[in-house]
């Protein structure tokens, strides 16, 4: 059994950022990864690009250094970026290490049992991230077995689906991106729209992420939002990273011929029940968009930037079609269902008293109720950007400082050796 100060579980952006911060402090640790470095990115679809521009691809002591500051990294480039980051400080990553259990007692510390052996540590950092397992409704199993059902983790490209129509369920970033890709590939797409956040790729001549960064919206803390639970559940922005910096929203998809319907409420066989009030979801999204753009306009005015940016222009409203009460998938020629309904987290290997009644890790700014156990990379963990590549580093620095302090206290309190 190897003994270290800290075990980190997960070698994505959160785990590697944590490793870099611990390395800087000289704290012994290992990063356990079930697959390979950046495995979650390797598992995504072939055409994936980051939603954030390259200048925002930043981790502790490392950032994008290529020629395309305002471009968007492709999936293969994202993986290369993380591999380069790992090599830049010789991160102690143990790949192919499936975690079987994490247990502890307050006196002795933590025991982490894996497929490659056991580890003992004073601290454990759970850095498996926010997007662990695709979330499907229970009624998905009641649909016609002849339908091909795939999740966003299964989907790789349009060629992997049979000819014919596709129902995409979920209209956040992933849902609109894959609807766009499938429609262009010749599939007749129907998109079931629930809660979503419409956002332009650029506004007043600058990328929207530059405005969200400079206004401080991305850096808002827990105590700066009205409802942290709602903020943590907020859907991802309707954005796509593309060379032409195009907008991608429900209006764009309608212009391409994508059929819109309301949120999928349930179904069996080839019938899907829908929320007929699609307009309500669209109106809520438009209201949120208006508030964000107003904050940007206020920032521009306060900073005296009006003469250096384009005039304020509001986006045209999305046309809301009459809502269908139900979809007959067979009649519409739909042969596939793509679930873009978000992710859930599960920790069957976590034998610590830190899980809430709904299976989430209880924490305050990443610090769990069990001494020495931490979590990193969750949505809005400390700030709105906590789950972003560009935001996780600040959280990692904070937790590394807490670990260093705790180690110092433990060593100071240790009995003298005779």
Phi, psi and omega per residue, in radians:
X1 nan 2.192 3.097
X2 -1.417 2.439 3.118
X3 -2.025 2.228 -3.105
X4 -2.426 2.991 3.040
X5 -1.255 -0.698 -3.003
X6 -2.514 2.442 2.955
X7 -1.960 2.232 3.066
X8 -1.870 2.300 -3.135
X9 -1.893 1.949 -3.132
X10 1.991 2.199 -3.122
X11 -2.014 0.796 2.962
X12 -1.680 -2.686 -3.085
X13 -1.078 -0.674 -3.112
X14 -1.214 -0.843 -3.107
X15 -1.117 -0.703 3.137
X16 -1.228 -0.681 3.086
X17 -1.078 -0.722 3.113
X18 -1.122 -0.730 3.132
X19 -1.073 -0.732 3.136
X20 -1.095 -0.722 -3.122
X21 -1.200 -0.662 3.101
X22 -1.232 -0.655 3.097
X23 -1.042 -0.757 3.138
X24 -1.046 -0.552 -3.112
X25 -1.624 -0.007 3.132
X26 1.255 0.479 -3.123
X27 -1.651 2.129 -3.105
X28 -1.185 2.425 -3.090
X29 -2.863 2.966 3.006
X30 -2.406 2.604 3.084
X31 -1.945 2.023 -3.110
X32 -1.667 2.279 -3.109
X33 -2.339 2.226 -3.099
X34 -1.109 -0.556 3.138
X35 -2.073 -1.982 3.094
X36 -2.079 2.927 3.070
X37 -0.898 2.377 -3.136
X38 1.066 0.636 -3.088
X39 -1.041 -0.679 -3.133
X40 -1.063 -0.600 3.090
X41 -1.301 -0.619 3.092
X42 -1.095 -0.501 -3.081
X43 -1.442 -0.068 -3.076
X44 -1.482 3.077 -3.043
X45 -1.248 2.796 -2.947
X46 -1.087 -0.676 -3.009
X47 -1.588 0.083 -3.048
X48 -0.973 2.392 2.954
X49 -2.253 2.723 3.050
X50 -1.082 2.580 3.027
X51 -1.438 -0.336 -3.125
X52 -1.709 2.488 -3.138
X53 -1.171 2.805 -3.024
X54 -1.025 -0.592 -3.138
X55 -1.097 -0.335 -3.118
X56 -1.647 0.091 3.107
X57 -1.535 1.509 -3.005
X58 -2.372 2.351 3.047
X59 -2.292 2.920 -3.111
X60 -0.912 2.092 3.084
X61 1.127 0.447 -3.128
X62 -2.808 2.488 3.109
X63 -2.742 2.930 3.082
X64 -1.022 2.334 -3.085
X65 -2.205 0.285 -3.089
X66 -1.482 -3.042 -3.037
X67 -1.461 -0.236 -3.013
X68 -1.889 1.365 -3.095
X69 -0.995 -0.674 -3.041
X70 -1.740 0.150 3.092
X71 -1.451 -2.979 -3.077
X72 -2.367 2.121 -3.081
X73 -1.093 2.385 3.006
X74 -1.363 2.803 -3.103
X75 -0.884 -0.797 -3.133
X76 -1.122 -0.613 3.117
X77 -1.252 -0.581 3.083
X78 -1.095 -0.799 3.133
X79 -1.072 -0.773 3.103
X80 -1.046 -0.705 3.127
X81 -1.022 -0.795 -3.128
X82 -1.217 -0.632 3.078
X83 -1.119 -0.688 3.092
X84 -1.148 -0.689 3.114
X85 -1.096 -0.788 3.098
X86 -0.989 -0.809 -3.093
X87 -1.191 -0.489 -3.040
X88 -1.104 -0.416 3.102
X89 -2.351 0.314 3.113
X90 0.908 0.950 -3.127
X91 -0.987 2.309 -3.120
X92 -1.374 1.222 -3.098
X93 -1.559 2.342 3.043
X94 -1.932 1.779 -3.097
X95 -1.441 2.753 -3.139
X96 1.201 0.426 -3.100
X97 -1.849 1.611 3.109
X98 -1.373 2.166 -3.119
X99 -1.386 2.213 3.119
X100 -1.675 -0.641 -3.141
X101 -2.826 2.595 2.980
X102 -2.219 2.047 -3.137
X103 -2.329 2.959 -3.071
X104 -2.941 2.896 2.805
X105 -2.395 2.723 -2.982
X106 -1.080 -0.423 -3.096
X107 -1.548 -0.756 -2.974
X108 -1.638 -0.340 -3.102
X109 1.778 -2.636 -2.981
X110 -1.976 2.561 2.998
X111 -2.096 2.192 -3.133
X112 -2.076 1.967 -3.133
X113 -1.748 2.273 -3.077
X114 -2.326 3.088 3.126
X115 -1.241 -0.199 -3.136
X116 -2.026 0.200 3.117
X117 2.278 -3.105 -3.062
X118 -1.954 2.666 -3.140
X119 -2.328 2.502 3.014
X120 -2.030 2.453 -3.071
X121 -2.692 2.757 3.039
X122 -1.413 -0.410 -3.093
X123 -2.414 2.671 3.016
X124 -2.358 2.385 3.098
X125 -2.082 2.073 -3.138
X126 -1.584 1.826 -3.047
X127 -2.065 0.699 -3.125
X128 -1.421 -0.107 2.989
X129 1.470 -3.136 -3.078
X130 -1.511 -0.567 -3.034
X131 -1.747 1.480 -3.076
X132 -1.717 -1.017 -3.053
X133 -2.259 2.341 3.079
X134 -0.994 2.447 -3.119
X135 -1.769 2.069 3.132
X136 -2.055 2.560 3.037
X137 -1.229 2.667 -3.106
X138 -1.053 -0.549 -3.061
X139 -1.319 -0.072 3.093
X140 -1.015 -0.563 -3.122
X141 -1.256 -0.212 -3.111
X142 -1.622 -0.051 3.141
X143 -1.322 2.796 -3.131
X144 -0.871 2.155 -3.118
X145 -1.095 -0.268 3.104
X146 -1.336 -0.273 3.067
X147 -1.268 2.387 3.024
X148 -1.494 2.034 3.134
X149 -1.895 2.233 3.114
X150 -2.322 2.649 3.030
X151 -1.776 3.036 3.116
X152 -1.198 -0.274 3.034
X153 -1.437 -0.492 3.131
X154 -1.431 -0.624 -3.002
X155 -1.202 2.356 3.075
X156 -2.084 -0.757 -3.121
X157 -2.840 2.885 3.119
X158 -0.999 -0.507 -3.115
X159 -1.128 -0.321 -3.132
X160 -1.423 -0.096 3.125
X161 -1.872 2.634 3.118
X162 -1.213 2.769 3.071
X163 -1.007 2.674 3.110
X164 2.031 -3.047 -3.077
X165 -1.271 2.747 3.120
X166 -2.303 2.292 2.965
X167 -1.679 2.061 3.049
X168 -1.756 2.157 -3.114
X169 -1.843 1.975 -3.128
X170 2.018 2.239 -3.019
X171 -2.127 0.548 2.971
X172 -1.424 -2.843 -3.026
X173 -0.931 -0.862 -3.083
X174 -1.154 -0.771 -3.110
X175 -1.054 -0.766 -3.122
X176 -1.268 -0.624 3.115
X177 -1.103 -0.813 -3.087
X178 -1.295 -0.533 3.024
X179 -1.072 -0.758 3.116
X180 -1.073 -0.833 -3.117
X181 -1.099 -0.771 -3.098
X182 -1.195 -0.698 3.123
X183 -1.110 -0.746 3.118
X184 -1.153 -0.460 -3.136
X185 -1.447 -0.007 3.067
X186 1.810 0.009 3.052
X187 -1.469 2.388 3.030
X188 -1.396 1.966 -2.993
X189 -1.769 2.346 2.920
X190 -1.975 2.272 -3.086
X191 -2.004 2.084 3.064
X192 -1.525 2.050 -2.956
X193 -1.842 2.101 2.980
X194 -1.943 -2.463 3.103
X195 -1.102 2.430 3.139
X196 -2.748 2.854 -3.131
X197 -2.165 1.735 3.096
X198 -1.236 2.427 -3.139
X199 -2.692 2.338 3.095
X200 -1.301 2.622 3.077
X201 -1.145 -0.661 3.083
X202 -2.375 2.720 -3.138
X203 -2.555 2.249 3.141
X204 0.924 0.660 3.008
X205 1.537 0.028 3.135
X206 -2.275 2.678 3.117
X207 -1.055 2.472 -3.079
X208 -1.055 -0.552 -3.141
X209 -1.201 -0.510 3.062
X210 -1.139 -0.706 3.098
X211 -1.204 -0.748 3.140
X212 -1.098 -0.544 3.101
X213 -1.299 -0.881 -3.030
X214 -1.265 -0.495 3.095
X215 -1.342 -0.256 -3.104
X216 1.581 -0.007 -3.115
X217 -1.036 -0.751 -3.126
X218 -1.165 -0.379 -3.034
X219 -1.783 0.169 3.140
X220 -1.062 2.410 3.137
X221 -1.567 2.995 -3.134
X222 -0.969 -0.704 -3.057
X223 -1.413 0.069 -3.125
X224 -1.850 0.086 3.092
X225 -2.088 2.686 -3.056
X226 -1.273 -0.656 -3.040
X227 -2.429 1.710 -3.062
X228 -1.164 -0.588 3.129
X229 -1.115 -0.755 3.115
X230 -1.156 -0.676 3.141
X231 -1.124 -0.671 3.127
X232 -1.224 -0.440 3.141
X233 -1.625 -0.018 -3.057
X234 -1.063 2.385 3.111
X235 -1.185 2.740 3.128
X236 -1.199 2.731 -3.082
X237 -1.197 2.486 3.076
X238 -1.324 1.515 -3.124
X239 -2.378 2.777 2.991
X240 -2.444 2.466 3.042
X241 -1.603 1.973 -3.088
X242 -2.483 2.753 -3.111
X243 -1.075 -0.517 -3.111
X244 -1.624 0.047 3.082
X245 0.941 0.712 -3.077
X246 -1.362 2.745 2.962
X247 -1.353 2.663 3.037
X248 -2.501 1.925 -3.137
X249 -2.579 -3.005 -3.088
X250 -1.120 -0.626 3.103
X251 -1.119 -0.739 3.096
X252 -1.025 -0.772 -3.106
X253 -1.179 -0.695 3.097
X254 -1.067 -0.694 3.129
X255 -1.088 -0.476 3.107
X256 -1.472 -0.154 3.137
X257 1.824 0.105 3.092
X258 -1.215 2.313 3.111
X259 -1.502 2.300 3.118
X260 -1.827 2.491 3.001
X261 -2.474 2.982 -3.125
X262 -1.295 3.092 -3.110
X263 -0.961 2.393 3.106
X264 -1.297 2.088 -3.045
X265 -1.702 -0.434 -3.102
X266 3.022 3.058 3.126
X267 3.098 2.865 3.018
X268 -2.756 2.669 -3.095
X269 1.052 -2.197 3.136
X270 -1.890 0.288 -3.089
X271 -1.956 2.301 3.093
X272 -2.076 2.205 3.053
X273 -1.470 2.388 -3.063
X274 -2.161 2.660 2.976
X275 -1.285 2.115 -3.071
X276 -1.303 -0.310 -3.073
X277 -1.630 1.123 3.068
X278 -1.055 -0.568 -3.113
X279 -1.049 -0.536 -3.137
X280 -1.148 -0.772 3.126
X281 -1.144 -0.688 3.129
X282 -1.164 -0.752 -3.132
X283 -1.105 -0.700 3.116
X284 -1.103 -0.694 3.119
X285 -1.172 -0.732 3.134
X286 -1.110 -0.661 -3.140
X287 -1.159 -0.711 3.109
X288 -1.165 -0.719 3.086
X289 -1.018 -0.779 -3.125
X290 -1.075 -0.675 3.134
X291 -1.156 -0.720 -3.139
X292 -1.146 -0.810 -3.127
X293 -1.125 -0.586 3.089
X294 -1.164 -0.688 3.084
X295 -1.077 -0.679 3.108
X296 -1.151 -0.783 3.113
X297 -1.043 -0.729 3.129
X298 -1.110 -0.705 3.113
X299 -1.112 -0.746 3.134
X300 -1.074 -0.754 3.139
X301 -1.143 -0.790 -3.102
X302 -1.146 -0.587 -3.112
X303 -1.542 -0.027 3.140
X304 1.170 0.630 -3.080
X305 -1.704 0.037 -2.997
X306 -0.977 -0.638 -3.096
X307 -1.361 -0.224 -3.079
X308 -1.835 0.018 3.128
X309 -2.232 2.952 -3.141
X310 -1.249 2.767 3.108
X311 -1.085 2.759 3.110
X312 -1.270 2.245 3.072
X313 -2.414 2.293 3.103
X314 -1.489 2.544 3.120
X315 -1.246 2.590 3.038
X316 -1.102 2.487 -3.123
X317 -1.198 2.612 3.099
X318 -1.264 2.324 3.056
X319 -1.296 2.229 -3.082
X320 -1.772 2.006 3.113
X321 -1.277 2.853 3.043
X322 -1.070 2.298 -3.071
X323 -1.351 2.412 3.047
X324 -1.527 2.393 3.081
X325 -1.283 -0.416 -3.119
X326 -2.769 2.738 3.051
X327 -2.037 2.290 2.988
X328 -1.712 1.739 -3.020
X329 -1.081 -0.687 -3.132
X330 -1.115 -0.781 -3.120
X331 -1.137 -0.542 -3.138
X332 -1.488 -0.017 -3.140
X333 1.266 0.411 -3.129
X334 -1.491 2.111 -3.103
X335 -1.955 -0.124 -3.099
X336 -2.404 2.595 3.015
X337 -2.167 2.169 3.099
X338 -1.906 2.030 -3.095
X339 -1.551 1.932 3.054
X340 -2.023 0.954 -2.965
X341 -1.828 0.417 3.051
X342 1.545 -2.946 -3.034
X343 -2.287 2.740 3.012
X344 -2.194 2.875 3.116
X345 -2.071 2.497 3.044
X346 -2.511 2.536 -3.057
X347 -2.348 1.111 -3.103
X348 -1.120 -0.342 -3.119
X349 -1.567 -0.078 -3.041
X350 -1.608 1.818 -3.081
X351 -1.756 0.793 3.126
X352 -2.097 2.590 -3.109
X353 -1.407 1.063 -3.074
X354 -2.245 0.163 -3.119
X355 -1.668 2.439 3.087
X356 -1.389 3.086 -3.116
X357 -1.125 -0.416 3.111
X358 -1.728 0.275 3.011
X359 1.480 0.074 3.106
X360 -1.539 2.806 3.111
X361 -1.429 2.150 3.077
X362 -1.301 2.329 -3.126
X363 -2.831 2.804 2.965
X364 -2.191 1.900 -3.095
X365 0.998 0.566 3.108
X366 1.631 -0.099 -3.138
X367 -1.710 2.056 -3.103
X368 -1.476 2.951 3.129
X369 -1.179 -0.297 -3.116
X370 -1.620 2.136 -3.071
X371 -0.979 2.234 3.101
X372 1.614 -0.101 3.132
X373 -1.847 2.269 -3.070
X374 -2.311 2.828 3.079
X375 -2.309 2.594 -3.055
X376 -2.553 2.461 3.030
X377 1.689 0.156 3.133
X378 -1.445 2.788 3.088
X379 -1.017 2.266 3.063
X380 0.852 0.815 -3.132
X381 -1.147 -0.885 3.011
X382 -2.133 -0.639 -3.122
X383 -2.366 2.921 -3.122
X384 -1.035 -0.483 -3.087
X385 -1.622 0.202 -3.014
X386 -1.024 -0.548 -3.119
X387 -1.655 0.046 3.095
X388 -1.480 2.671 3.013
X389 -0.957 -0.712 -3.079
X390 -1.352 -0.192 -3.067
X391 -1.921 -0.409 -3.020
X392 -1.186 -0.428 -3.109
X393 -1.078 -0.701 3.126
X394 -1.092 -0.714 3.107
X395 -1.153 -0.686 3.129
X396 -1.110 -0.715 3.116
X397 -1.072 -0.738 -3.129
X398 -1.109 -0.794 -3.117
X399 -1.187 -0.627 3.115
X400 -1.125 -0.605 3.088
X401 -1.155 -0.728 3.103
X402 -1.104 -0.727 3.122
X403 -1.126 -0.755 3.125
X404 -1.068 -0.745 3.109
X405 -1.084 -0.775 -3.102
X406 -1.139 -0.702 3.089
X407 -1.100 -0.715 3.114
X408 -1.095 -0.699 3.115
X409 -1.164 -0.727 -3.141
X410 -1.122 -0.732 -3.110
X411 -1.227 -0.607 3.101
X412 -1.153 -0.623 -3.107
X413 -1.454 -0.158 -3.091
X414 -1.190 2.516 3.140
X415 -1.178 2.587 3.125
X416 -1.152 2.506 3.134
X417 -1.451 2.394 3.130
X418 -2.098 nan nan
